[in-house]
Amino acid sequence: MAGGAPLLVAERLTRHFGALTAVNGVSLDIASRERRAIIGPNGAGKTTLFNLITGSLAPSAGRILFEGRPIAGLPPHVVARRGISRSFQRTNLFPRLTVLENLRLAAAAGGRGSYNLLGRVARLPGPLLRARDAAAAVDLADRLQEPASRLSYGEQRQLEVGVALATSPKLLLLDEPTAGMSPEETLRMTRMLEGLPREVTLLIIEHDMDVVSSLADRVTVLHYGEVLSEGSFQEVKADPRVYEVYLGSA
């Protein structure tokens, strides 16, 4: 990991839904090139934290800095233009389009002229190059002409990561990328993520502790919307509070 100022800073981040406090005073520093895992039981506030970072939700209190600039409350498309991309728990693809077309549309959306995607994408060399690079990064270079609907579930999840990568993000957020996968698909996804270039900083929500131990430089544990513990995987695993509220049942 590189030194210097953090790439992403969350300070006392809070989000209320009526009487429920889903995220409660979370502070977080993510270094450039870091791979950070967010773990915790269901309802711990992990996805709400992602929604705050990516602009899907505005915080009730606190602030978020990306490359030193405030982004809290900005709409998602503006946050994305700043260099933050995200994949979701459920696949979010165009099933009738090919792998290449899905990736090329995502790559074009990251640049100017995205309001006229369908008319321009085929003639833009930049998005095509980024699309092919993304396909290679997610091990789908040999499936470019396959409709997304004909990929296996694991390959669709790989493509979704590729779609996020095609926008050339500085920070990539992955929300449970191995959810619903077989052990073989999980291993393939883990190896694929390990092979991503370090230039893409990674923030990942994940329940599979084997994936977390393989990928994460540091782990943040959320519980009832608060940071319970933070450190290396071994440090977090050795924390008796973490074992009591999460790892004992994970």
C-alpha positions in Angstrom: 0.0 0.0 0.0 1.1 3.5 -0.8 1.7 6.2 1.9 0.4 9.7 1.8 -3.2 10.9 2.2 -5.9 8.3 2.2 -7.9 7.8 -1.0 -11.2 7.7 0.8 -12.1 9.1 4.3 -15.4 8.7 6.1 -15.7 10.8 9.2 -18.4 10.1 11.8 -20.7 8.9 9.1 -24.3 8.4 10.2 -27.6 7.5 8.5 -31.0 7.3 10.2 -34.1 5.7 8.7 -36.8 7.1 11.1 -36.0 5.7 14.5 -33.5 3.2 13.1 -29.8 4.2 12.9 -28.3 2.0 10.2 -24.9 3.6 10.2 -23.8 5.2 13.5 -20.7 7.4 13.6 -18.5 5.2 11.3 -15.0 6.6 10.6 -12.9 4.9 7.9 -9.7 5.6 6.0 -8.9 3.7 2.8 -5.4 4.0 1.4 -4.7 4.1 -2.3 -4.0 0.6 -3.6 -5.5 -1.0 -0.5 -7.8 -4.0 -0.4 -10.2 -3.5 2.5 -13.0 -6.0 3.5 -16.1 -4.9 5.4 -17.6 -7.8 7.4 -20.3 -8.2 10.0 -23.6 -9.9 10.6 -26.8 -9.2 8.6 -28.2 -5.7 9.5 -24.7 -4.4 10.5 -25.0 -1.5 8.1 -22.5 -2.7 5.4 -24.7 -2.1 2.3 -26.0 1.2 3.8 -22.3 2.3 4.1 -21.8 1.5 0.4 -24.9 3.4 -0.5 -23.6 6.5 1.4 -20.1 6.3 -0.3 -21.6 5.9 -3.8 -24.2 8.6 -3.5 -27.3 6.3 -3.4 -28.0 7.8 0.0 -27.1 11.1 1.6 -25.7 10.9 5.2 -27.7 12.2 8.1 -24.4 13.4 9.6 -20.7 13.1 9.0 -18.7 13.6 5.8 -17.0 11.6 3.1 -13.8 12.8 1.3 -12.5 11.2 -1.9 -9.0 12.3 -3.0 -9.5 15.1 -0.4 -12.7 16.4 -1.9 -16.1 16.1 -0.2 -18.6 13.8 -2.0 -21.3 13.2 0.6 -24.7 13.9 -0.9 -23.5 14.1 -4.5 -25.7 12.1 -6.9 -24.4 8.7 -8.0 -23.5 9.7 -11.5 -21.3 12.5 -10.2 -19.6 10.2 -7.7 -19.0 7.7 -10.5 -17.4 10.4 -12.6 -15.0 11.1 -9.7 -13.7 7.6 -10.0 -15.8 5.3 -7.7 -17.5 2.3 -9.3 -19.7 -0.4 -7.7 -21.1 -3.9 -8.3 -24.2 -5.0 -6.5 -25.4 -8.2 -4.7 -27.6 -9.0 -7.7 -26.4 -9.1 -11.2 -27.2 -5.8 -13.0 -26.5 -6.6 -16.7 -28.2 -6.3 -20.1 -29.0 -10.0 -20.6 -29.6 -9.8 -24.4 -26.4 -7.9 -25.1 -23.1 -9.7 -25.5 -20.3 -9.6 -23.0 -18.5 -7.1 -25.2 -21.5 -4.8 -25.6 -22.2 -4.8 -21.9 -18.6 -3.8 -21.2 -18.4 -1.3 -24.1 -21.6 0.6 -22.9 -20.1 0.8 -19.4 -16.8 2.1 -20.8 -18.6 4.7 -22.9 -20.7 5.8 -20.0 -17.5 6.8 -18.2 -16.6 9.4 -20.8 -18.2 12.4 -22.6 -21.1 11.9 -24.9 -22.6 9.1 -22.8 -26.1 10.7 -23.4 -25.8 9.3 -27.0 -24.5 5.9 -26.2 -26.4 3.8 -28.7 -25.4 6.0 -31.7 -21.8 6.5 -30.8 -20.4 3.5 -28.9 -19.7 1.4 -32.0 -17.6 4.2 -33.5 -15.6 5.0 -30.3 -12.2 3.3 -30.1 -11.5 4.2 -26.5 -14.5 2.4 -25.0 -13.8 -0.7 -27.1 -10.2 -0.9 -25.8 -11.3 -0.4 -22.2 -14.0 -3.1 -22.7 -11.5 -5.6 -24.0 -9.1 -4.8 -21.1 -11.9 -5.3 -18.7 -12.9 -8.6 -20.3 -9.3 -9.8 -19.9 -9.2 -8.7 -16.3 -12.3 -10.7 -15.4 -11.3 -13.8 -17.4 -14.0 -13.4 -20.1 -11.8 -12.5 -23.1 -12.9 -15.7 -24.8 -16.6 -15.0 -24.3 -16.9 -11.6 -25.9 -19.6 -12.5 -28.4 -21.7 -14.5 -25.9 -25.0 -12.9 -24.7 -24.8 -12.2 -21.0 -27.9 -14.4 -20.5 -26.0 -17.4 -21.7 -23.2 -17.1 -19.2 -23.2 -19.2 -16.1 -24.1 -17.5 -12.8 -20.5 -17.2 -11.8 -19.5 -15.8 -15.2 -22.3 -13.2 -14.9 -20.9 -12.1 -11.6 -17.4 -11.8 -13.2 -19.0 -9.8 -16.0 -20.6 -7.4 -13.5 -17.1 -6.8 -11.9 -15.9 -6.2 -15.5 -18.7 -3.7 -16.1 -17.6 -1.8 -13.0 -13.9 -2.0 -14.1 -14.7 -0.7 -17.6 -15.4 2.7 -16.2 -11.7 2.9 -15.2 -12.4 3.5 -11.5 -9.9 4.5 -8.9 -12.0 2.8 -6.2 -14.0 -0.3 -6.8 -16.8 -1.3 -4.3 -17.9 -5.0 -4.5 -21.0 -6.0 -2.5 -20.8 -9.7 -1.8 -19.3 -10.7 -5.2 -19.3 -14.4 -4.3 -22.9 -14.6 -3.0 -24.8 -17.6 -4.2 -21.7 -19.2 -5.9 -20.5 -22.8 -5.8 -17.1 -23.4 -4.1 -15.5 -23.7 -7.6 -17.1 -20.4 -8.7 -16.0 -18.7 -5.4 -12.4 -19.9 -5.9 -12.4 -18.6 -9.5 -13.8 -15.2 -8.5 -11.3 -14.9 -5.6 -8.3 -15.7 -7.9 -9.7 -13.2 -10.5 -10.0 -10.5 -7.8 -6.5 -11.2 -6.5 -5.2 -10.7 -10.1 -6.7 -7.2 -10.5 -4.2 -4.4 -10.8 -3.3 -2.7 -7.5 -4.0 0.7 -9.2 -7.7 -0.1 -8.5 -8.3 0.3 -4.8 -10.8 -2.4 -3.6 -13.5 -2.1 -0.9 -15.4 -5.4 -0.6 -18.4 -6.6 1.5 -18.0 -10.4 1.9 -19.3 -13.1 4.2 -16.9 -15.9 3.0 -14.0 -15.7 5.4 -11.7 -17.7 3.1 -12.3 -14.9 0.5 -11.6 -12.2 3.1 -8.4 -13.9 4.3 -7.1 -14.3 0.7 -7.9 -10.8 -0.5 -7.9 -8.2 2.3 -5.0 -6.2 3.5 -7.2 -4.9 6.4 -10.7 -5.8 7.7 -13.3 -3.5 9.2 -16.0 -5.2 11.3 -19.4 -3.5 11.6 -22.0 -4.3 14.3 -25.2 -2.4 14.7 -23.9 0.3 12.4 -20.7 0.9 14.3 -17.1 -0.1 13.8 -16.5 -3.0 16.3 -13.0 -3.9 15.3 -10.4 -3.1 12.6 -7.0 -4.6 11.6 -5.5 -7.4 9.7 -7.6 -10.5 9.2 -5.6 -12.4 11.9 -6.0 -9.4 14.3 -9.7 -9.2 13.7 -10.1 -13.0 13.9 -8.4 -13.0 17.3 -10.7 -10.3 18.7 -13.0 -12.1 21.1 -15.8 -9.5 20.5 -15.7 -10.3 16.8 -15.9 -14.0 17.5 -18.8 -13.5 19.8 -21.0 -11.4 17.5 -20.0 -12.7 14.1 -17.3 -15.3 13.4 -18.7 -17.8 15.9 -21.8 -18.1 13.6 -20.2 -17.3 10.2 
